[in-house]
């Protein structure tokens, strides 16, 4: 009988991003499963890139196959069960990588455990051909893969784990799913990653800081959508932002801390925010201890929803059209107010009034997207289901 091995799939040069985003799930599966690995398929997706293996991690086992043969040799005589995280549609296995998984008889389940506000990326009219190409390629790739799975040219996902209650009900009641024409065999509603983190850790909460969740101008998906924004434009944005933050700090009489994206450049950001402390991989801690959260366009605010934290969306004329479009969406769907950082005409009373306004909307959102499965940990449901695949 073949030994069962469990792979959490990811595609990146470093495991720090997947570990930061799904630390609790990884630690739980690593503790409960005998043969658990993080499997990086980056070099299967990007076969022309030079192989640069990551340093060994003492906390968990990582396998980074350079090519098909290495993955084949490693997985031979093993019954392989995989979990693929797809929260934002980025860095997914290419069609050729999916066929490799098929050839090796990997049993793959899909996980979508970070809620998203229902917003599509907006076309950037100053970069219309680039952004149109990005959206069309992404759409056609997704549709083509769904077709391959629906027709069994690629194996269907074993289980689709998701935390969005409305989407779960829609899929469950659809004829496509009932007649076995969807891209997955089963569907399972779970609580979100955000709920698991708060339920298990039971962190201490405070209102000590004003927390800025900074924009990541060089996010890979943003670069594909609109190209690189010239650094002189970026510097103008940060000059305005620093002036705004100084005024906000004086107005609310709370210290400001800046939290940046896991892929961002900490050294560069510390140079841009000389008067403030900048942190990476500590966003959750500071959200838990926030008085007001200021943000541009990020899903990191979701933990603030569950905790009913005050928050404001902010922007400048130098943010791209997609960021501004999403900020309008936050107001439309969740009543999160926004503020142009060039406008310094604010006081404590109106900042607190505006930042408190969406809290009532967070209760409904939490029930449907964050805590949609009662008091059950999402990681527990995932574990119980995958050991029976």
N, C-alpha and C positions, 0 to 999 in steps of 0.2 A: 504493500500500500504506500502511495506517495505521501511524503510529508507535506503538510499544508504551510505555505508561506504567505504572509500578508504584506503588501506593498502600498504605502501611501505615495501616490504619484505627484511629482512636481516638475517644473521646467524652469530652471534658473541657474545662474553661475554659482550661487551660494544658497545654502539651506536656511540661512538666517531669516529670510523673508517668510518662508512657509512655517518655520518654527515660531516666529513672532506672531503670525496671524492665527495659528492653530496649536499653540503651545499645550493647552489643556488636553485636547483630543490626542495629540501625539504622545504625551506623557501617559495618558490613560491606556491607550492601545499598547504602548511599549511595555507597560506594567502587566497587562493582562494576557498578552499574546506572546507565545514562546518565540516564534520566528517573525518578528516585525522589522521591516526596513522602510526607510525613505528611499524611493527610487527616483533618481533624477534622469528624465529622458531628454534633457537639453541637447545632448550631442546626437541623439537620434533625430531630433527635429532640425538640428543645425550641423549636418555631417561635414561641412567644409571648414568648420572652425577648428582651431587647434585645441587639443584636449588638455585641460588644466584641472586636474583633480583637486577636490577640496580636501583640506586637512581632516584627519579623522576626528570624529566627535565622540567624546566619552559618554554622552548622555544617551545616544541612540545610534543605530547602525545605518549607514548610508551606502547605497550602491549607485555608481555612475557608469553605466555601460558606454563604451566608446562607439560601439557599433552593434549590429544585429548579432553577429557571432558571439560576442562577449555576453550579451544578454541571454542568448540561447544556451550557452555553456553553463551560465550561472543558474538558470531556471530549469534545466533538464532534470527529470525525475522529481519534480516538485509540482504540487497542486497550488497554483498561484491565484490568490484573491486580491484584487486591487480596489483602492478607493481613489477616484479622480475628483478633485475639488474644482468646481466651475462656478465661481461667484460673479465674475465680471466678463467672462468670455475671452480672457487673455491667456496667451502662452499654453494653449491646449495642444494635445497631440495632433500633429499633422496627419493627413490622410494616410501617408506612407507609414508613419509610426503606429497608427491604429491597425494597419494591416500586419505589422510586426506583432502586435499584441494578439491579433487573431491567430496568426500562424503558430504562436507559442501557447495558444489556448488559455490566455489569461482571462479570468472572470472579473469584469470591471463593473463597479457600481459608481454612480454619480452622486456628488454631494454639493448641495447649494444651501449653505447655512448662514449666510450673511444677507439680511434683508436689503433690498434696494428700493429707492424711490423710483416710481415708474417714469423714467426719463430716458429718452433716446439721445444719442450724441447729435449735436446740431451741425449742419454743414457750415464750414467756415468760408464765407464768400470771397475773402481775399486770397484764399487757397482752395478755390472751388474744385479744381480737378483732383488735387491731392486728397481732400476730404471725401469727395464723391467716390474716388477709387477705394479708399479705406473702407467706407460703409458698404459698397457693393461687394467687394472681395469678402468681407466678413460675413455678410448676409448669405452670399452664394455658398461659401464654405460650410456654414452651419446647415443650410438647407440640403446641400449635397450629402453631408454626413448623416443627417436625419433620414434621408432617402435610403442610403446604404444600410442603415440599421433596420429601418422599417421593412426592407426587402430581404433582410438576412444576408446581404453581401458582406456586411460587418456584423458581428454579434451584437445583440441588444444588450444594453446595460442590465445587469442583474436586478438592481434596485436603484430607484431615484429617491434619495433622501432630500427633503426640502423643508424649510421652515415657514414658507409663505402659505398661510391657510387658504386664502382666496384662490391662489394658483393650484393648490392641491385639490380643492373641490372641483375646480374647472376641469382639470385633467381627469380626475376620478369619474366624472360624469360624462366625459366626451366619448363619442362613438369610436373615434380613432383608437383610444386606449382600450375600450371594451372589446373591440374586434381584433385586438393584438397588432395594430398597425403603428403603434408608437415606437420610439427608439429604446424603450426600456420594458422589462417584464413586469416589475412591481413598482409601487410607489409607496413611500413611507413618510408620514408627517413627523417632524421632530422639532424640538425647541432649538433656537438659534445658538450659534457660538457665543453671542453676547450674554444670553441667559446662563449658559453653562459656566462661563467665567465668573459671573456674579454669584451664582448659587453655590459653587464649590469653594471659591476663595473667601467669600464673605469679607470683602475688604473694608478697611476703615474709611469712612466718608467724611469729607469736610468741605468748607467753602473758603478755602485759604487763598486760592489763586484766580486770576484772570488767565484763561488758557487760550492761546492762539494755535489753531491747527493750520499750519502754513500751507500755501499752495506749492505744488511741485511742478514747476514750469517745464521740466525735462522728463516728465512721466512718459514712458515708452508709447502708450496709447495716444497721448497728446501729440507727441512728435509725429506719429503716423497720420494723425488727423489734420494737423495744421503746420507741421514743420517746426523748426527751432525759432524761438523768439530772440531777436538780437539782444546781446547782453546790455547794451546801453538803454534799451527799453526796460529790461528787468531792473536795472539799477534805479531808474526813475520811479518804478513801482515801489521799490523798497525804501527809497527816500521818503515817499509819501506815507508808507506804512509805519515807519519808525516814528514819524511826527505824530501820526494818529495814535499809536500805542502809548507814547509819552503822555498825551492828553488823556487817554482812557485810564491810564494808571493813576494819574493825579485826580481824575474825576471820581473814580470808584474807591480810591485809597486801598488798593490791593496790588500785590506784586504780579507782574506779567511773566509767564513762562511760555516759551515757544516750543511746540512739538512738531517734528518733521517726519515726512514719509520714510518708511524703511529703506527705500532705494535712493533717497536723496543724499546729497553730499554734506555731511556734518561740518566739515572744515569750512566750506564756502558759506554755509548758512551762519556759522558763528561770526564770520567776518561781516556779513550783512546785518546781523543783529548785535552790534557791539555793546549795546546798553542792556541787553536782556540775556537770560540764561536759555540755552537751546539744548533740547534733548531729543534723542532718537531711541526708538524701541521702548519708550516709557509713556506713551500716549495714554494708555488705560489708567495708569497711576494718577496722572494729572487730571484726567476727566473725573475720576472719583473724588478728587479734591478741588474741583472747580467751583468758583462763585458765578462766573459767566464764561461761556465758551464762545469764542470768535472763530469763524471758519470761512473758507472759500468754497470748496466743492470736494467733500470727502465723506466716505461712509463711516469714518471713525466717530462721527457724532451719534451713531446709533446707541452706544452705551449711555450717552447723555439722555436719550429718549426714555430709556427704561428707568433711569434715576430721576427723571423729571427736572433736569438741569436747565437753567436759563441759557439761552443761546441766541446769537445774532449771526447772520450771513453777511460777510463784508466783501467788497470788490473795489477795484480801481479801473480807470479807463484803459489800463495796460493789460488787464486780464483778457484772455481770448473770449470770443463770442460764445464758445461752448460753456465756459465757466459761468458767464453772466446768464446764459439761458437756464442752466441748472439752478442757479440761485433764485431765479424767478419761479422755477418749479417747486423749490422748497417752500416758497410763500404760498403758491397755488394749492399744493397738496397737504401741507402741514402748518400753514400760517406762520412759518418762521420769517420774521421781518428781516429786511436787509438795510445796509448802511454803506454809502459810498465813503471810502476812507479820506477822500478829499474834502468832505464836509465835516468840519470840526465844531459845528454849531450844535453841540449836545451837552446835556447835563445828567447828573446821576438819576434824577427822577425819570426822565424819558428813556434813558438806556435800560433801566430796570423794568419799566413798563413794557417796552418793546421786546425785551429778551424773555419776559415772563409770558407773553401772549400765547405762544404755541403750546404751552405745557398741557393744556386740556386735550389737544390733538394727539399728544404722545400716548395717552392712555389707550385710545382706540388702536393706534398703530402697533403698540406693544402686544395687544391681545391677538392681532392678526398676523404679525410678522416676527415677533421676538419670543414671546411666550405663548405659542399656539398649541402646545401639547401638555397642558396642565403643569404639574411639578416634576415631570420626568426629564432627566438630563439627556440631551441629544446624543452625547457620546455613549451613554449606556445603551440606548436603542441601537445605535450603529454597531456596537460590539456584539450585542445579542443576535443581530440579524446576520452579520457577515460570518460569524463562526458556523452558521448553518448553511452557507452557500456551498 
